[in-house]
């Protein structure tokens, strides 16, 4: 099942973490418990590190990431004590995690659309090109790819080609407050989209497409959007949009519904 994980890190001395260091830390945490580095779809994502204010000494940092498939490695949590961020040793002073079942993400009411906030730059890699346009097919397609990869082969919740066609043909950007912002990939600077946009399904979209899109949009908070989500790109927050007869609680984002991990 997908699990959101949050660690508070206290470094032994002040640090200015880089993208390579963040990715290396995420790989050290997750890859020893899952598929190797050669896997095309990694079973985890990570968000950029955020500083936490301290009165004295090196500032703490907040690390937020997610494990996507079933079989969450409980041993990872019990083994945490100190970890390395680049050359610096960090003490893990607090750990929180919030699991959710794929079935729960798919069982909630269907969606008319979603308000999507990109918290860190998101871009898309397609046929060797780097794309920074808010293309609904690329956005939701990145969710679908990781959703399917996180489920066993033949699982009934996988979004097959026919259902995906129904979703992306009906999906449109109806409002956008996006802008581009650069972020270091670890090898070069790459522009990506940040800000908020609204994705809507056409009124004629079939019920199955609405249910599946709702599941993908909720899953986006775990899997991120676009390329290099294991490097801190594409951190995502979503709010499900529904018709006026929906109850208020069904329009909450996954993080609002589950509570903040602090």
Buried (B, 14 or more C-beta within 10 A) or exposed (E): BBBBBBBBBBBEEEBEBBBBBBBBBBBEBBBEBBBEEEEEEBBBBBBBBEEBEEEEEBBBBBBBBBBBBBEBBEEBBEEBEEBEBBEBEBBBEBBBBBEBEBEBBBEBBBBBBBBBBBBBBBBBBEEEEBBBEBBBBBBBBBBBBBBBBBBEEEEEBBBEEEBBEBBBBBBEBEEBEBEEBEBBBBEEEBBBBBBBBBBBBEEEBBEBBBBBBBBBBBBBBBBBBBBBBBBBBBBBBBBBBBEEEBEEEBBEBBBEBBEEBE
